[in-house]
Amino acid sequence: MIPQPYVRFDPPVTLCLTLPSASRPRTEPFSDGRDTWQEFEALPMIPHYDGLAMTITVNLPPIAKEILLYGPEDFKAACADDLEDYVAQVLRILGSDPAATLQALIDGGELPAPPPRVPREVAHWRIVHILSKMGKLAMVEAMIADLPPEDRAVAMDAWEGKAALNIKSPLVLAACQWLGFTMADRDALFIAAAAIPA
């Protein structure tokens, strides 16, 4: 049995969300009588995969409206992600003020602007172009050349195969470590690469 994943909010983030009366059976009223309020530090996360619509969404009970995590552009690659990746994507979407976004979901109001989409896969030539503009392409090629022979053959096949590069692939993760990139730098690289006009 798979344990229920939770989206946890690190202190000092505490959510005090006004819930509609229909959701009251799922909540426990405060002792001071504010029975339409519930405080949350974590919410259960229930992912839904729709192969027909090519979307991955999650529900965060007791919030009834689902959150779109990935659409058709990323569906195939994101299906290989684990639950921790989905939690990280939820936190990205909720942003620095989770309460505002979740309250908007409850109220049916306008949601804050979502953060830039971080593509799960990007065409090889796009990554090469951005690394070349950054002056980092030779460093990646040198890293591949310095690998042990058995690892070098696999890395060269991945690098020169002209296929899409997955953001979580061993080659991408090794190259980012070699270049001193943080995860935010890696995400920015993929966002910039995907934005190149074809």
Backbone as a chain_set.jsonl record, in Angstrom:
{"seq": "MIPQPYVRFDPPVTLCLTLPSASRPRTEPFSDGRDTWQEFEALPMIPHYDGLAMTITVNLPPIAKEILLYGPEDFKAACADDLEDYVAQVLRILGSDPAATLQALIDGGELPAPPPRVPREVAHWRIVHILSKMGKLAMVEAMIADLPPEDRAVAMDAWEGKAALNIKSPLVLAACQWLGFTMADRDALFIAAAAIPA", "coords": {"N": [[0.841, -1.187, 0.0], [0.617, 2.184, -0.934], [1.954, 4.926, 0.795], [0.11, 7.83, 1.79], [0.908, 10.755, 0.147], [1.906, 14.0, 1.318], [1.52, 17.532, 1.027], [3.583, 19.689, 2.485], [3.934, 22.598, 4.461], [6.479, 24.658, 5.259], [7.3, 26.157, 8.418], [7.445, 29.719, 8.657], [4.946, 29.413, 7.415], [1.578, 29.171, 7.627], [-1.622, 28.015, 6.994], [-4.712, 29.535, 7.066], [-7.683, 28.942, 6.186], [-10.782, 29.928, 4.854], [-13.493, 27.871, 4.728], [-16.139, 26.633, 2.671], [-19.533, 25.95, 3.727], [-20.265, 23.406, 2.917], [-17.999, 21.936, 3.115], [-17.56, 21.52, 5.741], [-17.939, 19.02, 7.183], [-15.506, 17.751, 6.787], [-13.705, 19.057, 8.323], [-12.323, 20.195, 11.447], [-13.742, 22.089, 13.922], [-12.464, 25.107, 15.427], [-11.757, 25.6, 18.932], [-12.668, 28.024, 19.837], [-14.974, 28.578, 18.532], [-14.854, 29.429, 15.863], [-16.08, 28.112, 13.485], [-15.995, 27.999, 10.719], [-13.454, 28.093, 9.907], [-10.264, 26.639, 9.308], [-7.1, 25.514, 10.196], [-4.093, 24.792, 8.51], [-1.111, 22.925, 8.165], [-0.216, 21.029, 6.535], [-1.314, 19.314, 3.618], [-3.138, 16.599, 2.249], [-2.188, 14.905, -0.766], [-3.545, 14.005, -3.796], [-2.924, 12.54, -6.713], [-4.039, 12.659, -10.162], [-4.137, 11.012, -13.209], [-4.726, 11.624, -16.55], [-4.891, 10.057, -19.361], [-6.164, 10.478, -21.766], [-6.797, 13.226, -22.0], [-4.251, 13.989, -21.566], [-3.144, 15.065, -19.157], [-1.955, 15.861, -15.86], [-3.24, 16.121, -12.744], [-3.852, 17.336, -9.383], [-5.587, 16.76, -6.325], [-6.169, 18.466, -3.275], [-7.427, 17.71, -0.55], [-9.148, 19.438, 2.112], [-9.833, 20.954, -0.12], [-11.74, 21.43, -2.885], [-11.41, 21.967, -5.637], [-9.335, 20.963, -8.31], [-5.784, 21.081, -9.025], [-3.954, 21.884, -11.857], [-1.148, 20.185, -12.799], [0.564, 19.263, -14.898], [0.384, 19.588, -18.419], [-0.388, 18.58, -21.846], [2.137, 19.088, -23.045], [4.072, 18.204, -21.293], [3.222, 15.807, -20.354], [3.941, 13.053, -20.944], [6.68, 12.847, -20.128], [6.437, 13.7, -17.474], [4.942, 11.698, -16.318], [6.77, 9.857, -15.542], [7.871, 10.926, -13.321], [8.305, 11.074, -9.727], [6.345, 10.974, -6.654], [7.395, 12.915, -4.979], [8.371, 14.773, -6.795], [5.976, 15.725, -7.816], [4.913, 16.922, -5.55], [6.786, 18.988, -5.252], [6.179, 20.432, -7.563], [3.56, 21.249, -6.981], [4.11, 23.005, -4.86], [5.602, 24.916, -6.233], [3.625, 25.984, -7.894], [1.838, 27.025, -6.028], [3.367, 29.007, -4.946], [4.88, 31.844, -3.215], [2.935, 32.61, -1.484], [0.984, 30.537, -0.358], [-1.548, 30.433, 0.885], [-3.132, 32.407, -0.353], [-3.465, 31.444, -2.98], [-4.696, 28.934, -2.531], [-6.993, 29.761, -1.189], [-8.214, 31.171, -3.226], [-8.807, 29.056, -4.936], [-10.734, 27.747, -3.393], [-12.732, 29.716, -3.214], [-13.377, 30.074, -5.832], [-12.301, 32.17, -7.124], [-10.14, 34.441, -8.995], [-7.098, 33.04, -9.929], [-3.702, 33.553, -8.831], [-1.041, 34.572, -11.088], [0.489, 31.85, -12.7], [3.747, 30.319, -12.096], [6.595, 30.425, -14.387], [6.494, 27.778, -16.758], [8.339, 24.866, -16.224], [9.898, 22.942, -18.455], [9.7, 19.414, -18.859], [11.093, 17.925, -20.7], [13.404, 18.829, -23.277], [14.322, 19.647, -26.586], [17.41, 18.434, -27.878], [19.032, 20.178, -29.488], [18.211, 22.681, -28.655], [19.131, 22.915, -25.998], [21.871, 22.77, -26.497], [22.209, 25.128, -27.96], [21.624, 27.16, -26.044], [23.588, 26.611, -24.065], [25.845, 27.107, -25.586], [25.579, 29.861, -26.08], [25.936, 30.714, -23.488], [28.561, 30.171, -23.15], [29.274, 27.702, -22.136], [29.261, 25.299, -23.421], [31.591, 23.933, -24.297], [32.591, 23.109, -21.858], [30.774, 21.154, -21.022], [31.159, 19.252, -23.021], [33.808, 18.619, -22.481], [33.492, 17.483, -19.972], [32.104, 15.132, -20.625], [34.053, 13.874, -22.181], [35.923, 13.305, -20.217], [34.855, 11.258, -18.744], [34.798, 7.842, -17.455], [35.53, 5.133, -19.78], [33.269, 3.305, -20.223], [31.114, 4.745, -19.184], [31.352, 7.037, -20.692], [30.665, 6.249, -23.283], [27.903, 5.769, -23.089], [27.046, 8.334, -22.272], [27.828, 9.879, -24.477], [26.225, 8.78, -26.466], [23.74, 9.605, -25.502], [24.087, 12.391, -25.566], [24.799, 12.99, -28.201], [22.793, 11.887, -29.598], [20.69, 13.396, -30.432], [18.173, 13.341, -29.403], [15.365, 14.298, -27.295], [16.237, 15.889, -24.237], [15.876, 14.866, -20.961], [14.903, 16.51, -18.004], [15.592, 15.284, -15.657], [17.475, 13.424, -16.309], [20.395, 11.31, -16.002], [22.633, 12.358, -17.383], [22.027, 15.107, -17.695], [21.81, 15.863, -14.984], [24.427, 15.287, -14.112], [25.904, 17.029, -15.742], [24.942, 19.508, -14.859], [25.883, 19.487, -12.224], [28.645, 19.463, -12.736], [28.921, 21.953, -13.967], [28.347, 23.57, -11.878], [25.744, 24.327, -11.446], [22.757, 25.238, -9.783], [19.584, 23.741, -8.809], [17.686, 25.61, -9.486], [19.068, 27.022, -11.447], [19.272, 25.016, -13.368], [16.538, 24.669, -13.989], [16.029, 27.195, -15.09], [17.65, 27.08, -17.333], [16.325, 25.11, -18.87], [13.866, 26.381, -19.236], [14.641, 28.638, -20.728], [15.706, 27.354, -22.965], [13.45, 26.087, -24.044], [12.056, 28.282, -24.878], [13.175, 29.248, -27.185], [12.632, 30.482, -30.399], [11.491, 28.39, -32.978]], "CA": [[0.0, 0.0, 0.0], [1.419, 3.395, -1.061], [1.571, 5.92, 1.802], [-0.476, 9.058, 1.258], [1.845, 11.884, 0.182], [1.371, 15.26, 1.82], [2.207, 18.78, 0.731], [3.845, 20.306, 3.783], [4.326, 24.0, 4.401], [7.462, 24.928, 6.304], [7.073, 27.36, 9.201], [6.244, 30.184, 9.363], [3.739, 29.393, 6.595], [0.428, 28.472, 8.175], [-2.795, 28.357, 6.21], [-5.993, 29.68, 7.751], [-8.538, 29.064, 5.026], [-12.221, 29.916, 5.036], [-14.069, 26.779, 3.959], [-17.595, 26.722, 2.531], [-20.238, 25.095, 4.681], [-20.318, 22.028, 2.423], [-16.768, 21.234, 3.464], [-17.417, 21.446, 7.198], [-17.754, 17.68, 7.753], [-14.122, 17.314, 6.666], [-12.854, 19.899, 9.16], [-12.592, 20.198, 12.883], [-13.851, 23.494, 14.315], [-11.632, 25.594, 16.52], [-12.442, 25.606, 20.228], [-13.273, 29.327, 20.122], [-16.225, 28.733, 17.809], [-14.696, 29.836, 14.464], [-16.279, 26.809, 12.855], [-15.798, 28.045, 9.271], [-12.017, 28.236, 9.661], [-9.429, 25.5, 9.645], [-5.693, 25.835, 10.029], [-3.383, 23.674, 7.9], [0.324, 22.965, 7.912], [0.009, 20.024, 5.503], [-2.523, 18.869, 2.94], [-2.921, 15.358, 1.489], [-2.095, 15.126, -2.2], [-4.073, 12.872, -4.556], [-2.723, 12.82, -8.145], [-4.922, 12.043, -11.154], [-3.55, 10.963, -14.542], [-5.731, 11.503, -17.608], [-4.169, 9.766, -20.588], [-6.896, 10.985, -22.925], [-6.548, 14.669, -22.049], [-2.811, 14.158, -21.367], [-2.941, 15.994, -18.047], [-1.777, 15.349, -14.506], [-3.783, 17.079, -11.786], [-3.898, 16.846, -8.005], [-6.539, 17.318, -5.363], [-5.634, 18.687, -1.937], [-8.57, 17.811, 0.352], [-10.56, 19.535, 1.733], [-10.043, 21.889, -1.225], [-12.407, 20.599, -3.878], [-10.946, 22.204, -7.007], [-8.032, 20.369, -8.563], [-4.718, 21.929, -9.554], [-3.296, 21.306, -13.026], [0.303, 20.127, -12.648], [1.212, 19.139, -16.203], [-0.482, 19.437, -19.563], [0.103, 17.701, -22.914], [3.541, 19.307, -23.389], [4.951, 17.519, -20.358], [2.531, 14.655, -19.77], [4.688, 11.798, -21.074], [7.867, 12.884, -19.273], [6.057, 13.874, -16.073], [4.416, 10.432, -15.8], [7.891, 9.113, -14.964], [8.278, 11.585, -12.084], [7.783, 10.439, -8.521], [5.421, 11.824, -5.9], [8.131, 14.084, -4.469], [8.396, 15.754, -7.883], [4.649, 16.331, -7.886], [4.815, 17.825, -4.4], [7.588, 20.173, -5.581], [5.439, 21.211, -8.555], [2.463, 21.904, -6.26], [4.672, 24.129, -4.108], [5.956, 25.947, -7.218], [2.393, 26.63, -8.361], [1.252, 27.797, -4.928], [4.199, 30.198, -4.82], [5.32, 32.311, -1.9], [1.758, 32.859, -0.641], [0.07, 29.424, -0.622], [-2.906, 30.686, 1.367], [-3.884, 33.192, -1.339], [-3.824, 30.584, -4.099], [-5.655, 27.928, -2.088], [-8.264, 30.426, -0.9], [-8.829, 31.465, -4.523], [-9.387, 27.805, -5.408], [-11.943, 27.495, -2.609], [-13.746, 30.724, -3.513], [-13.648, 30.165, -7.26], [-11.814, 33.458, -7.603], [-9.061, 34.442, -9.977], [-5.849, 32.534, -9.377], [-2.504, 34.322, -9.164], [-0.346, 34.108, -12.293], [1.349, 30.696, -12.392], [5.157, 30.536, -12.409], [6.952, 29.899, -15.716], [6.51, 26.329, -16.869], [9.65, 24.23, -16.373], [9.651, 21.768, -19.296], [10.32, 18.163, -18.407], [12.016, 17.538, -21.771], [13.701, 19.873, -24.253], [15.105, 19.122, -27.707], [18.859, 18.506, -27.694], [19.618, 21.346, -30.131], [17.881, 23.874, -27.877], [20.07, 22.965, -24.88], [23.189, 23.096, -27.08], [22.203, 26.546, -28.326], [21.705, 27.989, -24.835], [24.911, 26.412, -23.463], [26.813, 27.8, -26.447], [25.447, 31.296, -25.794], [26.465, 30.943, -22.138], [29.978, 29.827, -23.121], [29.418, 26.508, -21.302], [29.158, 24.081, -24.221], [32.875, 23.219, -24.279], [32.75, 22.491, -20.538], [29.983, 19.922, -21.005], [31.84, 18.293, -23.884], [35.007, 18.184, -21.752], [33.037, 16.586, -18.918], [31.805, 13.84, -21.244], [35.334, 13.281, -22.597], [36.665, 12.88, -19.029], [34.193, 10.133, -18.088], [35.348, 6.509, -17.735], [35.1, 4.698, -21.119], [31.923, 2.724, -20.307], [30.155, 5.828, -18.954], [31.484, 7.995, -21.794], [29.919, 5.757, -24.442], [26.477, 6.019, -22.839], [26.818, 9.785, -22.259], [27.942, 10.393, -25.848], [25.014, 8.379, -27.178], [22.659, 10.485, -25.051], [24.364, 13.775, -25.949], [24.86, 13.153, -29.651], [21.671, 11.2, -30.211], [19.739, 14.401, -30.915], [16.844, 13.147, -28.81], [15.046, 15.26, -26.24], [16.929, 15.671, -22.977], [14.971, 14.926, -19.815], [15.457, 17.354, -16.948], [16.082, 14.43, -14.576], [18.356, 12.384, -16.833], [21.718, 11.306, -15.371], [23.537, 13.253, -18.105], [21.692, 16.495, -17.341], [22.167, 16.083, -13.586], [25.893, 15.314, -14.015], [26.381, 18.267, -16.376], [24.621, 20.629, -13.961], [26.836, 19.436, -11.11], [29.939, 19.835, -13.308], [28.894, 23.392, -14.247], [28.044, 24.296, -10.655], [24.378, 24.836, -11.529], [21.758, 24.851, -8.804], [18.36, 23.263, -9.439], [17.045, 26.783, -10.087], [19.804, 27.283, -12.691], [18.854, 23.981, -14.32], [15.188, 25.004, -14.445], [16.13, 28.376, -15.953], [18.224, 26.605, -18.591], [15.282, 24.437, -19.633], [12.871, 27.382, -19.631], [15.222, 29.44, -21.807], [15.837, 26.517, -24.158], [12.117, 25.858, -24.619], [11.519, 29.546, -25.402], [13.824, 29.618, -28.442], [11.711, 30.318, -31.539], [11.971, 27.366, -33.923]], "C": [[0.885, 1.25, 0.0], [0.998, 4.395, 0.008], [1.047, 7.19, 1.14], [0.552, 10.178, 1.307], [1.143, 13.136, 0.691], [2.197, 16.409, 1.273], [2.358, 19.505, 2.049], [4.367, 21.72, 3.597], [5.245, 24.303, 5.569], [7.075, 26.17, 7.085], [7.93, 28.49, 8.632], [4.968, 30.147, 8.537], [2.674, 28.551, 7.268], [-0.791, 28.943, 7.398], [-4.014, 28.415, 7.104], [-7.022, 29.968, 6.668], [-10.003, 29.014, 5.414], [-12.804, 28.838, 4.143], [-15.572, 26.96, 3.845], [-18.275, 25.706, 3.435], [-20.287, 23.642, 4.227], [-19.084, 21.233, 2.818], [-16.623, 21.019, 4.966], [-17.265, 20.035, 7.743], [-16.31, 17.184, 7.688], [-13.194, 18.073, 7.612], [-13.225, 19.736, 10.622], [-12.628, 21.646, 13.347], [-12.887, 23.844, 15.444], [-12.454, 25.653, 17.806], [-13.126, 26.939, 20.509], [-14.522, 29.589, 19.268], [-16.093, 29.177, 16.37], [-14.847, 28.598, 13.579], [-16.184, 26.844, 11.334], [-14.325, 28.224, 8.917], [-11.307, 26.952, 10.036], [-7.988, 25.861, 9.311], [-4.959, 24.606, 9.511], [-1.893, 23.938, 7.879], [0.7, 21.94, 6.848], [-1.328, 19.636, 4.905], [-2.225, 17.569, 2.198], [-2.977, 15.636, -0.007], [-2.53, 13.874, -2.946], [-3.92, 13.17, -6.043], [-3.711, 12.06, -9.022], [-4.244, 12.138, -12.525], [-4.674, 10.771, -15.553], [-5.003, 11.322, -18.936], [-4.851, 10.294, -21.829], [-6.649, 12.483, -23.096], [-5.066, 14.999, -21.94], [-2.54, 15.243, -20.325], [-2.677, 15.217, -16.758], [-2.26, 16.452, -13.564], [-3.686, 16.478, -10.389], [-5.044, 17.512, -7.265], [-5.851, 17.406, -4.011], [-6.808, 18.826, -0.975], [-8.22, 18.598, 1.619], [-10.846, 20.529, 0.616], [-10.56, 21.09, -2.417], [-11.826, 20.77, -5.275], [-9.54, 21.657, -7.189], [-7.063, 21.393, -9.127], [-4.083, 21.195, -10.729], [-1.783, 21.355, -12.822], [1.009, 20.139, -13.994], [0.156, 18.944, -17.275], [0.167, 18.568, -20.628], [1.589, 17.865, -23.238], [4.469, 18.454, -22.534], [4.395, 16.194, -19.857], [3.394, 13.395, -19.789], [5.889, 11.772, -20.132], [7.488, 12.94, -17.803], [5.459, 12.604, -15.481], [5.52, 9.602, -15.145], [8.397, 9.754, -13.676], [7.72, 10.827, -10.886], [6.926, 11.44, -7.747], [6.118, 13.051, -5.327], [8.228, 15.168, -5.53], [7.049, 16.462, -7.994], [4.432, 17.302, -6.727], [5.578, 19.114, -4.696], [6.863, 21.048, -6.59], [4.247, 21.917, -7.916], [2.982, 23.143, -5.538], [5.096, 25.257, -5.041], [4.708, 26.719, -7.629], [1.783, 27.501, -7.268], [2.068, 29.041, -4.615], [4.512, 30.568, -3.39], [4.16, 32.585, -0.953], [0.727, 31.76, -0.886], [-1.359, 29.715, -0.218], [-3.732, 31.433, 0.333], [-4.347, 32.31, -2.497], [-4.874, 29.561, -3.688], [-7.006, 28.555, -1.769], [-8.991, 30.779, -2.198], [-9.452, 30.209, -5.125], [-10.702, 27.505, -4.699], [-13.068, 28.44, -3.032], [-14.159, 30.743, -4.975], [-13.202, 31.484, -7.836], [-10.686, 33.31, -8.597], [-7.765, 34.003, -9.306], [-4.696, 33.469, -9.713], [-1.842, 33.751, -10.415], [0.567, 32.933, -11.936], [2.805, 31.015, -12.72], [5.462, 30.027, -13.81], [7.001, 28.382, -15.7], [7.942, 25.834, -17.03], [9.441, 22.962, -17.194], [10.348, 20.536, -18.735], [11.321, 17.653, -19.432], [12.186, 18.701, -22.737], [14.559, 19.249, -25.347], [16.59, 19.394, -27.488], [19.44, 19.803, -28.26], [19.339, 22.633, -29.348], [18.841, 24.035, -26.687], [21.458, 23.356, -25.377], [23.277, 24.583, -27.395], [22.375, 27.444, -27.093], [23.074, 27.842, -24.175], [25.996, 27.112, -24.268], [26.78, 29.299, -26.192], [26.028, 31.656, -24.435], [27.97, 30.704, -22.055], [30.273, 28.577, -22.305], [29.45, 25.21, -22.11], [30.453, 23.27, -24.173], [33.095, 22.521, -22.943], [31.98, 21.175, -20.456], [30.662, 18.85, -21.855], [33.107, 17.768, -23.22], [34.629, 17.218, -20.631], [32.775, 15.187, -19.477], [33.099, 13.127, -21.634], [36.121, 12.735, -21.413], [36.031, 11.689, -18.31], [34.941, 8.825, -18.359], [34.762, 5.965, -19.044], [33.674, 4.168, -21.192], [30.844, 3.781, -20.096], [30.17, 6.824, -20.116], [30.663, 7.562, -22.999], [28.427, 6.031, -24.285], [26.173, 7.509, -22.898], [26.885, 10.365, -23.663], [26.731, 10.008, -26.688], [23.846, 9.295, -26.806], [22.85, 11.905, -25.577], [24.3, 13.97, -27.455], [23.682, 12.5, -30.368], [20.587, 12.109, -30.738], [18.325, 14.207, -30.391], [16.587, 14.255, -27.793], [15.796, 14.886, -24.973], [15.941, 15.863, -21.831], [15.652, 15.677, -18.679], [16.033, 16.537, -15.793], [17.048, 13.355, -15.058], [19.713, 12.453, -16.138], [22.698, 12.254, -16.051], [23.286, 14.71, -17.728], [22.105, 16.791, -15.898], [23.682, 16.158, -13.406], [26.454, 16.598, -14.606], [26.111, 19.471, -15.482], [25.579, 20.669, -12.772], [28.222, 19.892, -11.564], [30.031, 21.355, -13.512], [28.645, 24.234, -12.995], [26.659, 24.898, -10.649], [23.572, 24.358, -10.325], [20.542, 24.287, -9.54], [17.608, 24.425, -10.091], [17.733, 27.145, -11.4], [19.398, 26.282, -13.772], [17.473, 24.285, -14.884], [15.223, 26.185, -15.41], [16.694, 28.002, -17.313], [17.144, 25.965, -19.468], [14.198, 25.415, -20.076], [13.376, 28.21, -20.802], [15.326, 28.634, -23.101], [14.497, 26.311, -24.84], [11.564, 27.113, -25.276], [12.153, 29.964, -26.717], [12.823, 29.442, -29.591], [12.301, 29.315, -32.539], [11.68, 27.783, -35.354]], "O": [[1.791, 1.372, 0.824], [-0.19, 4.693, 0.129], [1.496, 7.57, 0.058], [1.028, 10.526, 2.388], [-0.064, 13.303, 0.514], [3.406, 16.289, 1.078], [1.366, 19.896, 2.664], [5.146, 21.996, 2.684], [4.841, 24.217, 6.729], [6.579, 27.136, 6.505], [9.041, 28.236, 8.168], [3.987, 30.789, 8.913], [2.853, 27.348, 7.457], [-0.966, 30.141, 7.173], [-4.317, 27.459, 7.817], [-7.208, 31.121, 6.279], [-10.419, 28.165, 6.203], [-12.629, 28.883, 2.926], [-16.221, 27.388, 4.799], [-17.663, 24.724, 3.854], [-20.345, 22.737, 5.06], [-19.115, 20.003, 2.852], [-15.658, 20.399, 5.411], [-16.516, 19.85, 8.702], [-15.928, 16.295, 8.449], [-12.007, 17.755, 7.689], [-14.284, 19.215, 10.973], [-11.644, 22.366, 13.182], [-12.545, 23.013, 16.286], [-13.681, 25.744, 17.772], [-14.054, 27.002, 21.315], [-15.062, 30.695, 19.281], [-17.109, 29.302, 15.686], [-13.877, 28.104, 13.004], [-16.284, 25.79, 10.705], [-13.988, 28.478, 7.76], [-11.706, 26.26, 10.973], [-7.707, 26.444, 8.264], [-5.172, 23.501, 10.008], [-1.461, 25.057, 7.604], [1.81, 21.976, 6.317], [-2.35, 19.627, 5.592], [-1.168, 17.446, 1.579], [-3.727, 16.502, -0.457], [-1.955, 12.802, -2.755], [-4.688, 13.959, -6.594], [-4.161, 10.968, -8.675], [-3.829, 13.219, -12.944], [-5.482, 9.852, -15.42], [-4.558, 12.289, -19.555], [-4.195, 10.534, -22.842], [-6.334, 12.95, -24.19], [-4.657, 16.134, -22.184], [-1.81, 16.203, -20.575], [-3.115, 14.078, -16.594], [-1.749, 17.572, -13.588], [-3.47, 15.278, -10.226], [-5.417, 18.653, -7.536], [-5.056, 16.541, -3.644], [-7.164, 19.947, -0.61], [-7.119, 18.449, 2.149], [-12.0, 20.913, 0.423], [-9.888, 20.179, -2.898], [-11.758, 19.799, -6.029], [-8.666, 21.855, -6.344], [-7.466, 22.437, -9.64], [-3.717, 20.026, -10.614], [-1.204, 22.433, -12.69], [1.934, 20.921, -14.213], [-0.831, 18.236, -17.078], [1.158, 17.891, -20.356], [2.24, 16.907, -23.656], [5.528, 18.029, -22.994], [5.02, 15.529, -19.031], [3.557, 12.742, -18.759], [6.097, 10.792, -19.418], [8.134, 12.304, -16.971], [5.465, 12.44, -14.261], [5.247, 8.75, -14.299], [9.262, 9.189, -13.006], [6.783, 10.04, -11.016], [6.799, 12.6, -8.138], [5.505, 14.111, -5.2], [8.173, 16.355, -5.208], [6.996, 17.668, -8.239], [3.844, 18.37, -6.9], [5.08, 20.207, -4.425], [6.917, 22.274, -6.494], [3.948, 23.059, -8.265], [2.364, 24.206, -5.598], [4.967, 26.43, -4.689], [4.723, 27.948, -7.703], [1.273, 28.586, -7.546], [1.54, 30.018, -4.083], [4.429, 29.746, -2.477], [4.368, 32.773, 0.245], [-0.288, 31.998, -1.541], [-2.292, 29.292, -0.9], [-4.912, 31.13, 0.154], [-5.489, 32.416, -2.942], [-5.842, 29.341, -4.416], [-8.048, 27.959, -2.042], [-10.217, 30.701, -2.274], [-10.508, 30.282, -5.754], [-11.666, 27.063, -5.324], [-14.215, 28.02, -3.188], [-15.169, 31.352, -5.329], [-13.656, 31.887, -8.907], [-10.321, 32.202, -8.991], [-7.384, 34.522, -8.257], [-4.705, 34.111, -10.764], [-2.054, 32.589, -10.761], [1.333, 33.013, -10.975], [3.072, 31.893, -13.54], [4.67, 29.271, -14.372], [7.49, 27.776, -14.747], [8.678, 26.33, -17.883], [8.865, 21.997, -16.691], [11.455, 20.621, -18.203], [12.303, 17.009, -19.063], [11.25, 19.459, -22.99], [15.424, 18.419, -25.066], [16.975, 20.447, -26.978], [20.247, 20.459, -27.6], [20.141, 23.566, -29.377], [19.305, 25.138, -26.401], [22.14, 24.171, -24.757], [24.296, 25.221, -27.131], [23.179, 28.376, -27.106], [23.667, 28.84, -23.766], [26.951, 27.647, -23.705], [27.828, 29.939, -26.098], [26.548, 32.755, -24.242], [28.593, 30.99, -21.032], [31.394, 28.401, -21.83], [29.645, 24.135, -21.542], [30.412, 22.049, -24.024], [33.717, 21.46, -22.894], [32.47, 20.197, -19.892], [30.732, 17.685, -21.461], [33.445, 16.595, -23.377], [35.347, 16.254, -20.366], [33.172, 14.186, -18.88], [33.228, 11.918, -21.439], [36.907, 11.801, -21.576], [36.615, 11.164, -17.362], [35.636, 8.704, -19.367], [33.626, 6.292, -19.39], [32.932, 4.525, -22.107], [29.793, 3.739, -20.735], [29.135, 7.383, -20.479], [30.039, 8.391, -23.662], [27.767, 6.471, -25.226], [25.176, 7.92, -23.492], [26.095, 11.243, -24.011], [26.262, 10.79, -27.514], [23.067, 9.708, -27.664], [21.886, 12.551, -25.988], [23.807, 14.991, -27.934], [23.585, 12.553, -31.594], [19.665, 11.655, -31.415], [17.386, 14.837, -30.877], [17.476, 15.044, -27.473], [15.968, 13.705, -24.67], [15.261, 16.885, -21.742], [16.843, 15.494, -18.43], [16.865, 17.035, -15.035], [17.406, 12.463, -14.289], [20.142, 13.531, -15.727], [23.509, 12.89, -15.377], [24.228, 15.459, -17.472], [22.68, 17.843, -15.618], [24.175, 16.988, -12.642], [27.373, 17.194, -14.043], [26.958, 20.356, -15.36], [26.032, 21.738, -12.362], [28.896, 20.63, -10.846], [31.072, 21.964, -13.266], [28.723, 25.461, -13.042], [26.407, 25.869, -9.936], [23.695, 23.208, -9.902], [20.48, 24.35, -10.768], [16.967, 24.249, -11.127], [17.068, 27.53, -12.362], [19.206, 26.644, -14.933], [17.247, 24.18, -16.089], [14.529, 26.181, -16.427], [16.267, 28.541, -18.334], [17.06, 26.247, -20.663], [13.667, 25.287, -21.179], [12.64, 28.46, -21.757], [15.071, 29.15, -24.189], [14.406, 26.355, -26.067], [10.693, 27.023, -26.141], [11.715, 30.946, -27.317], [12.234, 28.371, -29.739], [13.477, 29.399, -32.891], [12.008, 27.053, -36.289]]}, "num_chains": 1, "name": "protein.A"}
